[in-house]
Amino acid sequence: MGNYRLSNPASNDKTRRIYEYICGNFGKRIITAQQESIWVKGSEYEMDHLKAVTGRLPAMRGLDFKDNDFEGVVERSKEWSSRGGLVNICWHTGVGISGYPESKEEFPDFERLFTEGTEENRTLMATWERGARCLQELRDADVTVLWRPFHEFDGKWFWWGKGGAENFKRLWRMMYEKYTREYGLNNLIWVLGYADNVEDGWYPGDEYCDIVGSDHYEENGASTHKLGWERSRALADKPAAFHECGPLPEISDFVRDGAMWSWFMIWHSKFLMENDEGVLSRVYNDDLAVTLDKLPENLSCN
């Protein structure tokens, strides 16, 4: 494994500690993570299920700014961080603030999107500012965010991937520069989340991200996640994460495949509930799995 450094040299102390922990842990043990839903039976639906089935809670909580849930995401992120947990945020949105349907249905004119003064650019900048203000609030509360914008870009089903690789890379770099330089978001660890095949040509550069990885929802995930691992590791000398999955491989499968991802994250609602409870319990109670109770205390210190 490599000698990893955060892309943003101005990252705050807590963010550096968390990244150092992730890097030191990478390849040795796997961090448990769970994406939340808020529309099924409340925000604790997935967490309560995992606690009941495994006796433990995930080390990392996945949240989403979609559908204007800015205040809710900020409050739940603060609460989770106060318990010593890791916070991961993605964002399903259109060019303007919206939700999942718009993230898939829109196909903007990218040249106008990048041109200062156009309506498209003004709308995008207003959207980004709304997200940045929430991330600043988390920064000021000493919450580090594993920030995963524009996920599954190379799948080209979300608007941010529909313009092709060059437009995506330009978009990613523009957000990185704006959030890092203009908004001073020194509490972000930038997570580049590919779709399952990790397509060539989409990488924005080492100086613009901190963690790479892929998703996979195939039923035989115990074997098919390996391709994403191999391509992620060949792509960049960065820690690699299994950003989203449905059925969860056994820890022994990760070990067998030589694919000890930094973390795995089961997607929310039905994707978690369709997992075999015996597998969940074995994974969460494996010595190689990091759950909330196993995270070091210094990650939650101010």
PLY file of the C-alpha trace (Angstrom):
ply
format ascii 1.0
element vertex 302
property float x
property float y
property float z
element edge 301
property int vertex1
property int vertex2
end_header
0.00 0.00 0.00
1.14 3.53 -0.77
2.22 6.56 1.21
-1.07 8.44 1.01
-1.57 12.18 1.50
-4.71 14.28 1.51
-5.17 16.27 -1.68
-5.90 19.43 0.32
-2.80 20.41 2.34
-4.96 22.79 4.42
-7.14 19.96 5.77
-7.93 20.43 9.44
-6.53 18.28 12.23
-9.52 15.99 12.65
-9.74 15.37 8.91
-6.07 14.46 8.81
-6.53 12.07 11.75
-9.46 10.35 10.08
-7.66 10.04 6.76
-4.56 8.67 8.49
-6.73 6.11 10.25
-8.41 5.08 6.98
-5.04 4.78 5.24
-3.44 2.87 8.09
-6.39 0.50 8.23
-6.59 -0.04 4.46
-5.82 -3.58 3.35
-5.91 -4.91 6.91
-9.51 -4.56 8.07
-12.71 -3.35 6.45
-14.88 -0.55 7.84
-18.61 -1.26 8.02
-20.90 1.41 6.53
-24.63 1.78 5.99
-26.62 4.23 3.88
-29.68 5.62 5.62
-33.18 6.24 4.33
-35.56 8.66 6.00
-38.83 7.78 4.26
-39.49 4.16 5.28
-39.71 4.12 9.08
-37.60 7.11 10.02
-33.90 7.84 9.85
-32.93 4.97 12.16
-34.65 2.23 10.15
-31.43 0.69 8.84
-29.43 1.29 12.02
-32.09 -0.33 14.19
-32.19 -3.34 11.89
-28.43 -3.81 12.01
-28.37 -3.44 15.78
-31.14 -6.02 16.17
-29.55 -8.52 13.78
-25.85 -8.11 14.58
-25.74 -6.47 18.00
-23.57 -3.72 16.51
-23.79 -0.48 14.54
-21.79 0.49 11.45
-18.70 2.62 11.83
-19.75 4.88 8.96
-23.14 6.39 8.22
-24.10 7.29 4.66
-26.32 10.36 4.14
-27.70 12.22 1.10
-28.57 15.89 0.59
-31.31 14.94 -1.90
-34.85 16.34 -1.73
-33.65 19.43 0.17
-32.94 17.49 3.37
-30.09 19.82 4.23
-30.95 20.54 7.86
-31.74 16.89 8.58
-28.48 15.66 7.09
-26.49 18.24 9.05
-28.14 17.32 12.35
-27.80 13.56 11.84
-24.18 14.02 10.76
-23.41 15.97 13.93
-25.13 13.36 16.07
-23.34 10.44 14.42
-19.99 12.18 14.69
-20.63 12.90 18.38
-20.95 9.14 18.87
-17.52 8.66 17.33
-18.80 7.58 13.92
-17.62 8.44 10.42
-19.84 10.56 8.14
-20.23 9.93 4.40
-22.42 12.29 2.30
-23.51 11.99 -1.33
-25.98 14.17 -3.26
-28.71 13.22 -5.71
-29.70 16.54 -7.27
-30.33 18.23 -10.57
-28.39 21.28 -11.71
-30.79 23.18 -9.46
-31.62 21.94 -5.97
-33.93 18.95 -6.35
-33.81 15.19 -5.96
-33.35 11.77 -7.47
-35.62 12.12 -10.53
-33.88 15.30 -11.69
-30.43 13.76 -11.15
-31.30 11.14 -13.76
-33.61 13.06 -16.10
-31.63 16.24 -16.74
-29.10 16.61 -19.56
-27.66 20.14 -19.37
-25.71 22.08 -21.97
-22.29 21.66 -20.40
-20.64 24.54 -22.19
-23.27 26.91 -20.83
-22.99 25.22 -17.46
-19.30 26.13 -17.33
-19.76 29.67 -18.70
-19.93 32.33 -16.01
-23.02 34.52 -16.26
-25.32 32.05 -18.01
-28.55 31.01 -16.35
-27.29 27.44 -16.16
-24.09 28.48 -14.44
-25.87 30.77 -11.97
-28.27 27.97 -11.07
-25.44 25.49 -10.55
-23.46 27.92 -8.42
-26.51 28.61 -6.24
-26.99 24.87 -5.76
-23.36 24.36 -4.85
-23.49 27.28 -2.42
-26.42 25.67 -0.59
-24.48 22.46 -0.17
-21.31 24.32 0.79
-23.07 26.23 3.56
-24.15 22.94 5.13
-20.65 21.51 4.83
-19.29 24.70 6.43
-21.69 24.20 9.33
-20.30 20.70 9.76
-16.75 22.05 9.50
-17.50 24.54 12.25
-18.92 21.72 14.38
-15.66 19.74 13.81
-17.35 17.09 11.66
-15.22 15.58 8.93
-17.16 14.48 5.85
-16.22 11.76 3.42
-17.64 13.74 0.50
-18.85 11.65 -2.48
-20.38 14.01 -5.07
-21.27 13.03 -8.65
-21.18 9.31 -7.85
-21.44 6.60 -10.52
-20.44 9.22 -13.09
-19.01 6.72 -15.58
-22.33 4.88 -15.65
-23.69 7.95 -17.48
-27.20 7.60 -16.00
-26.89 10.76 -13.87
-26.68 14.17 -15.56
-23.11 14.75 -14.40
-21.94 11.79 -16.47
-24.07 12.34 -19.58
-21.67 14.87 -21.07
-18.83 12.36 -21.19
-15.51 12.03 -19.41
-13.97 15.41 -20.24
-17.00 17.39 -19.09
-17.19 15.31 -15.94
-13.55 15.90 -15.06
-14.00 19.62 -15.62
-17.09 19.61 -13.40
-15.35 17.67 -10.62
-12.28 19.93 -10.65
-14.46 23.03 -10.63
-16.32 21.86 -7.52
-13.09 20.81 -5.85
-11.48 24.20 -6.41
-14.58 26.14 -5.40
-15.28 24.13 -2.26
-11.65 23.99 -1.18
-10.44 27.50 -2.08
-13.54 29.71 -1.97
-15.57 28.03 0.76
-12.64 26.80 2.86
-14.03 23.32 3.28
-10.99 21.82 4.94
-13.11 19.12 6.57
-13.70 17.14 3.36
-12.13 13.87 2.26
-12.88 13.67 -1.46
-14.28 10.30 -2.49
-14.39 9.45 -6.20
-17.15 6.85 -6.60
-17.16 5.01 -9.92
-19.90 2.68 -11.15
-19.21 -1.03 -11.21
-16.76 -1.30 -14.13
-14.48 1.68 -13.34
-14.31 2.91 -16.92
-11.10 4.37 -18.35
-10.66 8.09 -19.00
-12.72 9.59 -16.17
-10.05 10.13 -13.50
-9.70 13.85 -12.62
-6.19 13.53 -11.18
-4.44 12.64 -7.94
-4.58 16.24 -6.72
-8.40 16.27 -6.84
-9.39 13.21 -4.82
-8.38 11.15 -1.80
-10.23 7.83 -2.12
-11.42 5.92 -5.19
-13.64 2.87 -5.62
-16.73 1.40 -7.19
-20.25 0.10 -6.64
-21.74 -3.31 -7.39
-25.26 -4.65 -7.02
-24.98 -8.09 -8.61
-26.44 -10.93 -6.56
-23.16 -12.82 -6.63
-21.38 -9.83 -5.17
-18.96 -12.11 -3.36
-17.11 -12.63 -6.64
-18.04 -9.74 -8.91
-16.77 -6.98 -6.61
-13.24 -8.14 -7.44
-13.24 -6.46 -10.88
-14.01 -3.08 -9.31
-11.23 -3.66 -6.80
-8.64 -4.54 -9.45
-9.54 -1.59 -11.66
-9.64 0.82 -8.72
-6.22 -0.28 -7.54
-4.79 0.01 -11.05
-6.31 3.47 -11.45
-4.55 5.31 -8.62
-2.45 4.74 -5.55
-5.29 5.72 -3.22
-7.34 3.80 -0.65
-10.26 2.08 -2.42
-13.83 1.77 -1.14
-16.77 -0.46 -2.07
-19.11 2.52 -2.16
-22.45 0.79 -2.62
-23.69 -2.77 -2.67
-26.82 -4.83 -2.22
-26.04 -8.39 -1.12
-22.94 -8.30 1.06
-20.01 -10.66 0.57
-18.66 -12.57 3.54
-15.42 -11.26 5.04
-13.81 -14.50 3.91
-14.78 -13.62 0.33
-13.07 -10.23 0.58
-9.97 -11.98 1.94
-10.09 -14.74 -0.68
-10.31 -12.21 -3.50
-7.49 -10.10 -2.11
-9.95 -7.21 -2.00
-9.87 -5.71 1.47
-11.66 -2.52 0.60
-11.34 0.44 2.96
-15.08 0.10 3.60
-18.23 -1.46 2.21
-21.54 0.38 2.25
-24.84 -1.46 1.90
-27.45 0.71 0.23
-30.59 1.66 2.11
-34.08 0.19 2.67
-34.79 -2.94 0.60
-31.13 -3.38 -0.33
-30.25 -3.92 3.31
-33.37 -5.92 4.13
-32.71 -8.39 1.31
-29.40 -9.38 2.91
-29.24 -12.71 4.69
-29.28 -12.01 8.42
-26.73 -14.73 9.10
-24.27 -13.11 6.70
-24.84 -9.69 8.26
-24.22 -11.04 11.74
-21.07 -12.91 10.73
-19.65 -9.91 8.89
-20.38 -7.38 11.64
-18.92 -9.66 14.30
-15.81 -10.66 12.37
-12.47 -9.61 13.85
-11.57 -8.01 10.50
-14.66 -5.76 10.48
-14.58 -2.30 12.07
-17.91 -1.38 13.67
-18.83 1.80 15.55
-17.64 0.42 18.88
-14.23 -0.46 17.40
-13.31 2.97 16.05
-10.50 4.67 17.99
-11.61 7.40 20.38
-9.20 10.01 18.99
-11.27 10.27 15.78
-14.10 11.97 17.69
-11.93 14.35 19.74
-12.01 18.08 19.00
0 1
1 2
2 3
3 4
4 5
5 6
6 7
7 8
8 9
9 10
10 11
11 12
12 13
13 14
14 15
15 16
16 17
17 18
18 19
19 20
20 21
21 22
22 23
23 24
24 25
25 26
26 27
27 28
28 29
29 30
30 31
31 32
32 33
33 34
34 35
35 36
36 37
37 38
38 39
39 40
40 41
41 42
42 43
43 44
44 45
45 46
46 47
47 48
48 49
49 50
50 51
51 52
52 53
53 54
54 55
55 56
56 57
57 58
58 59
59 60
60 61
61 62
62 63
63 64
64 65
65 66
66 67
67 68
68 69
69 70
70 71
71 72
72 73
73 74
74 75
75 76
76 77
77 78
78 79
79 80
80 81
81 82
82 83
83 84
84 85
85 86
86 87
87 88
88 89
89 90
90 91
91 92
92 93
93 94
94 95
95 96
96 97
97 98
98 99
99 100
100 101
101 102
102 103
103 104
104 105
105 106
106 107
107 108
108 109
109 110
110 111
111 112
112 113
113 114
114 115
115 116
116 117
117 118
118 119
119 120
120 121
121 122
122 123
123 124
124 125
125 126
126 127
127 128
128 129
129 130
130 131
131 132
132 133
133 134
134 135
135 136
136 137
137 138
138 139
139 140
140 141
141 142
142 143
143 144
144 145
145 146
146 147
147 148
148 149
149 150
150 151
151 152
152 153
153 154
154 155
155 156
156 157
157 158
158 159
159 160
160 161
161 162
162 163
163 164
164 165
165 166
166 167
167 168
168 169
169 170
170 171
171 172
172 173
173 174
174 175
175 176
176 177
177 178
178 179
179 180
180 181
181 182
182 183
183 184
184 185
185 186
186 187
187 188
188 189
189 190
190 191
191 192
192 193
193 194
194 195
195 196
196 197
197 198
198 199
199 200
200 201
201 202
202 203
203 204
204 205
205 206
206 207
207 208
208 209
209 210
210 211
211 212
212 213
213 214
214 215
215 216
216 217
217 218
218 219
219 220
220 221
221 222
222 223
223 224
224 225
225 226
226 227
227 228
228 229
229 230
230 231
231 232
232 233
233 234
234 235
235 236
236 237
237 238
238 239
239 240
240 241
241 242
242 243
243 244
244 245
245 246
246 247
247 248
248 249
249 250
250 251
251 252
252 253
253 254
254 255
255 256
256 257
257 258
258 259
259 260
260 261
261 262
262 263
263 264
264 265
265 266
266 267
267 268
268 269
269 270
270 271
271 272
272 273
273 274
274 275
275 276
276 277
277 278
278 279
279 280
280 281
281 282
282 283
283 284
284 285
285 286
286 287
287 288
288 289
289 290
290 291
291 292
292 293
293 294
294 295
295 296
296 297
297 298
298 299
299 300
300 301
